């Protein structure tokens, strides 16, 4: 008789404790997601936007592919770049 697993009976839990646990886990996941993903990305976006708005005619730029150039004109959202300085 002792070799068989005895039936387990779950203890009754307090309703407030389980509600607190159910709310705490998603809030903790959101906080971790916010500080590891959302906040750093928004900081990078803000820095990039400030850098792009500071560009003027004559600024030297380097493209992601490694090409270097100088801005010759700014036309709206586009810039005319000379690659052979």
N, C-alpha and C positions, 0 to 999 in steps of 0.2 A: 504494500500500500504506500510506503514512503518513496518508492521509486518513481511514482507518477507525479507529474506537475500538478500542484493544487490550483484550483480555480482562483484567479486574482479578482479582487473586488476594488473598483476605483473609489477613492475617497471623494466625498463631496467637497468641492472647492467654493470659496467665496466668490460671489458674482463680481465684486469690485476688483478683485485681484486679477481675474481672467480678462476683464475689460481693459484694465491697465496694461496687461501684457500684450493684448491684441493691438493696442494703439501704439505702444512703445516701439515695437519692432519696425513697423513701416516708417515711423518718424525717424528712427535711427538710420534706416537705409536711405531715406531721402537726405538726411544731413550728411552722410558719408558721400553720396552721389553729388550733392551740391558742392562740398569742399574739394572733392577730387576731380570733378569734371566741369561743372557749370561755371564756378567762380574763376578758375584759371583761364578757361576759354573766353569769358567775357573780358578779362583783363588783357589778353592778347589781342582781342578784337579792338578794344579801346586804344591800345598802343599803336596798332596798325593804322587805324583811322586817323589818329593824330599825326603819324608819320606821313601818310599820303596827303593830308591837307596842308602839310608844311612844305611840300614840293613846290618849287618855283622854276622859272626858266633859268637854265644854267646849272641846275642841280645835277650832280653825277649820281647815276644809279647803277645797280648791279642786278641783273635778272637772276631768277632761280637757277637757270641753266649755266650761269657763269659769264654771260655776255655783259660787257660794261658799255655805258653810253652816257650821253649828256642830253638833257631835255632842251629841245629847241623851241617848242611851242606847246601851249596847253589849250585844247579845244574842247570845252565842256568836260565830259568824263574821260576824255582821251588825252594822251600826251604824244607829241611827235618827238621821237628819240633819234639822235644821230649816233651811230655805232662806230664810225671811223673818225675819231677826234684827231 
